[in-house]
Structures are given as structure tokens and as C-alpha cells.
Amino acid sequence: MLNLAKRIWADEEGQSMVEYGLILALIAVVAIAVLAAIGQKVKSTYEKVYEGIKVE
């Protein structure tokens, strides 16, 4: 029974998966924040281009 507890405690596969999950979540949060920050500027640029080439 003690050996089983030691093996479970020493098993690091689950920890690695959790770490990868946390890194992936952090990357997603950063990507969303960057897109939110520059989104309005990109929209404004596209609107200027559209107004410049719009044919009435």
C-alpha cells in the first residue's frame, strides 16, 4: 500500500498535462487581450480604406 502511494505521489505525467493546459490558457488570454487592444485600430483602418474606394 505504501509503494502505491509513493508511485502515485511521484507520478508527474498528470502534472505535465496540467502545466501544458495552463500555458495554453495563458497564451489564449494574451491573444484575446492583444486582439481586443488592436481590434478598434484595425477596424478604423478598414473603414478608411473602404471610404477611399467606395463608389457611389
C-alpha positions as CSV (number, residue, x, y, z in Angstrom):
1,M,0.0,0.0,0.0
2,L,2.9,2.4,0.8
3,N,4.5,1.6,-2.5
4,L,1.3,2.5,-4.4
5,A,1.1,5.8,-2.5
6,K,4.7,6.6,-3.4
7,R,4.2,5.8,-7.1
8,I,1.1,8.0,-7.2
9,W,2.8,10.8,-5.5
10,A,5.9,10.6,-7.7
11,D,3.9,10.3,-11.0
12,E,4.5,13.5,-12.9
13,E,2.5,12.8,-16.1
14,G,-0.6,14.5,-14.8
15,Q,1.4,17.5,-13.6
16,S,2.9,17.9,-17.1
17,M,-0.6,17.9,-18.7
18,V,-1.8,20.5,-16.2
19,E,1.2,22.7,-16.9
20,Y,0.6,22.4,-20.7
21,G,-3.0,23.3,-20.1
22,L,-2.1,26.4,-18.0
23,I,0.4,27.5,-20.7
24,L,-2.2,27.1,-23.4
25,A,-4.8,29.0,-21.4
26,L,-2.3,31.8,-20.8
27,I,-1.5,32.0,-24.5
28,A,-5.2,32.2,-25.3
29,V,-5.8,35.0,-22.8
30,V,-2.8,37.0,-24.1
31,A,-4.0,36.5,-27.7
32,I,-7.5,37.7,-26.8
33,A,-6.2,40.7,-25.0
34,V,-4.0,41.7,-27.9
35,L,-6.8,41.3,-30.4
36,A,-9.1,43.4,-28.2
37,A,-6.5,46.1,-27.9
38,I,-5.7,46.4,-31.6
39,G,-9.2,45.5,-32.9
40,Q,-10.5,49.0,-32.9
41,K,-7.5,50.3,-34.8
42,V,-7.8,47.6,-37.4
43,K,-11.5,48.3,-37.8
44,S,-10.8,52.0,-38.2
45,T,-8.1,51.3,-40.9
46,Y,-10.5,49.1,-42.9
47,E,-13.2,51.7,-42.7
48,K,-10.8,54.4,-44.1
49,V,-9.9,52.1,-46.9
50,Y,-13.5,51.3,-47.6
51,E,-14.4,55.0,-47.7
52,G,-11.5,55.7,-50.0
53,I,-12.5,53.1,-52.6
54,K,-16.3,53.3,-52.2
55,V,-18.1,54.0,-55.5
56,E,-21.4,55.9,-55.3
